[in-house]
Amino acid sequence: MTADFEELLESGFAPHLLGGHMGVQVISCGDGKARLRLPFRPHYLQNLGVMQGGVVATLADMTMAWAVLSAVHPRPAPTIDLTVSYLKPVVGQDIECEATVLRAGRSVASARAEIMTTDGVLVASASASFLVREAPAAR
C-alpha cells in the first residue's frame, strides 16, 4: 500500500463523511481486499428491533469499494451495481464486512462481500460492480 493510498484511506473516514459519521472502523485494506467494522448504534434499528437493511448494504458497498480502490488506485471506481442477500437479522451487535475483488479490469471491477456479526454469524452476502475511471489529472 502506498503512502498516497494510506492517506486516501484515512481521509475517507473523516467525521464529516458517511463512514466516519457512522463510526466505521478499518480493520484492514489492501491488495484487493478490505475488512471494515460497524459498531452497533440503537438508531440503526428499524421498527421490528433489527438492524435496518440499508445500514448493512451501506457497509457492504463501502467495504467492496475500498477493496476495489486498493486494487485500482489512483483511479476512482464508483459503484454501478449492488446486490445484497439478507440471511439473518442483526439484533444489537456490531457487524464486520470482508470484501474481495473478483476482477479489476480496465473499465469495470467486480467484488463480493460477506457481512457477519463479530462472533462470526453470517448475516448477509453482497456483490457489486464498479466503473473504473481515469485517474484525475495531477494538480
C-alpha positions as CSV (number, residue, x, y, z in Angstrom):
1,M,0.0,0.0,0.0
2,T,1.4,3.4,-1.0
3,A,1.6,6.4,1.3
4,D,-0.8,8.1,-1.1
5,F,-3.4,5.3,-0.7
6,E,-3.0,5.3,3.1
7,E,-3.7,9.0,3.2
8,L,-6.8,8.5,1.0
9,L,-8.0,5.7,3.2
10,E,-7.5,7.7,6.4
11,S,-9.3,10.8,4.9
12,G,-12.1,8.6,3.7
13,F,-13.3,8.0,7.2
14,A,-13.2,11.6,8.4
15,P,-16.1,12.5,10.8
16,H,-17.8,14.7,8.2
17,L,-18.0,11.8,5.7
18,L,-20.5,8.9,5.9
19,G,-18.1,6.2,7.0
20,G,-16.7,8.4,9.8
21,H,-20.2,9.6,10.8
22,M,-21.3,6.0,11.1
23,G,-18.3,5.1,13.2
24,V,-16.9,2.6,10.6
25,Q,-13.5,1.2,11.6
26,V,-10.9,0.0,9.1
27,I,-9.6,-3.4,10.2
28,S,-7.6,-4.0,7.0
29,C,-7.4,-2.7,3.5
30,G,-5.0,-3.5,0.6
31,D,-4.2,-5.8,-2.3
32,G,-7.8,-6.1,-3.4
33,K,-9.2,-6.9,0.0
34,A,-10.8,-4.9,2.8
35,R,-12.4,-5.6,6.2
36,L,-14.5,-2.9,7.9
37,R,-16.3,-3.0,11.3
38,L,-19.5,-1.1,12.1
39,P,-20.2,-0.7,15.8
40,F,-23.9,-1.1,16.8
41,R,-25.9,2.0,17.4
42,P,-29.5,1.9,18.5
43,H,-30.6,4.4,15.7
44,Y,-29.6,1.7,13.1
45,L,-32.7,-0.3,14.2
46,Q,-36.0,-0.4,12.3
47,N,-39.4,-0.7,13.9
48,L,-39.1,-4.5,14.4
49,G,-35.9,-4.1,16.5
50,V,-33.4,-5.4,14.0
51,M,-30.7,-3.5,12.1
52,Q,-32.1,-1.7,9.0
53,G,-31.1,-3.5,5.8
54,G,-29.9,-0.2,4.3
55,V,-27.2,0.0,7.0
56,V,-26.0,-3.5,6.2
57,A,-26.0,-2.6,2.5
58,T,-24.1,0.6,3.1
59,L,-21.3,-1.3,5.0
60,A,-21.1,-3.9,2.2
61,D,-20.9,-1.2,-0.5
62,M,-18.3,0.8,1.4
63,T,-16.1,-2.3,2.1
64,M,-16.2,-3.5,-1.5
65,A,-15.5,0.0,-2.8
66,W,-12.4,0.2,-0.6
67,A,-11.3,-3.3,-1.7
68,V,-11.6,-2.1,-5.3
69,L,-9.9,1.2,-4.7
70,S,-7.0,-0.7,-3.1
71,A,-6.6,-2.6,-6.4
72,V,-7.1,0.3,-8.9
73,H,-5.7,3.4,-7.1
74,P,-5.2,6.1,-8.2
75,R,-8.2,5.5,-10.5
76,P,-11.6,6.2,-8.9
77,A,-14.2,3.5,-9.1
78,P,-17.8,4.4,-8.2
79,T,-20.4,1.7,-7.6
80,I,-22.6,0.9,-10.7
81,D,-24.5,-2.1,-9.4
82,L,-25.1,-3.5,-5.9
83,T,-26.9,-6.7,-4.8
84,V,-27.4,-7.8,-1.2
85,S,-28.8,-11.0,0.0
86,Y,-30.0,-10.9,3.7
87,L,-29.6,-14.2,5.5
88,K,-30.2,-13.4,9.2
89,P,-31.4,-10.4,11.2
90,V,-28.9,-8.4,13.2
91,V,-30.0,-7.6,16.7
92,G,-27.9,-5.3,18.9
93,Q,-24.5,-6.5,17.6
94,D,-21.5,-5.0,15.8
95,I,-21.0,-6.3,12.3
96,E,-18.0,-6.7,10.1
97,C,-17.7,-6.9,6.4
98,E,-15.0,-8.7,4.4
99,A,-14.7,-7.9,0.7
100,T,-12.6,-9.3,-2.1
101,V,-12.1,-8.1,-5.6
102,L,-13.0,-10.7,-8.1
103,R,-11.8,-8.8,-11.2
104,A,-10.3,-5.4,-11.7
105,G,-10.4,-4.7,-15.4
106,R,-9.6,-1.5,-17.3
107,S,-13.2,-0.2,-17.2
108,V,-15.2,-2.4,-14.7
109,A,-14.2,-4.1,-11.4
110,S,-16.3,-6.6,-9.5
111,A,-16.2,-7.6,-5.9
112,R,-18.0,-9.8,-3.4
113,A,-18.5,-9.5,0.3
114,E,-19.7,-11.3,3.4
115,I,-21.2,-9.5,6.3
116,M,-21.1,-11.2,9.7
117,T,-21.6,-10.4,13.4
118,T,-18.3,-10.2,15.3
119,D,-18.9,-13.7,16.6
120,G,-18.8,-15.0,13.1
121,V,-22.5,-15.5,12.2
122,L,-23.1,-14.7,8.5
123,V,-25.9,-12.3,8.2
124,A,-25.7,-11.2,4.5
125,S,-23.7,-11.5,1.3
126,A,-23.2,-9.0,-1.4
127,S,-21.7,-8.4,-4.8
128,A,-21.1,-5.2,-6.8
129,S,-19.7,-3.8,-9.9
130,F,-17.6,-0.6,-10.1
131,L,-16.9,1.7,-13.0
132,V,-13.1,2.2,-13.2
133,R,-12.4,5.7,-14.4
134,E,-9.3,7.5,-15.5
135,A,-7.0,8.8,-12.7
136,P,-7.6,12.6,-12.1
137,A,-5.0,14.9,-13.5
138,A,-2.3,15.9,-11.1
139,R,-2.7,19.3,-9.7
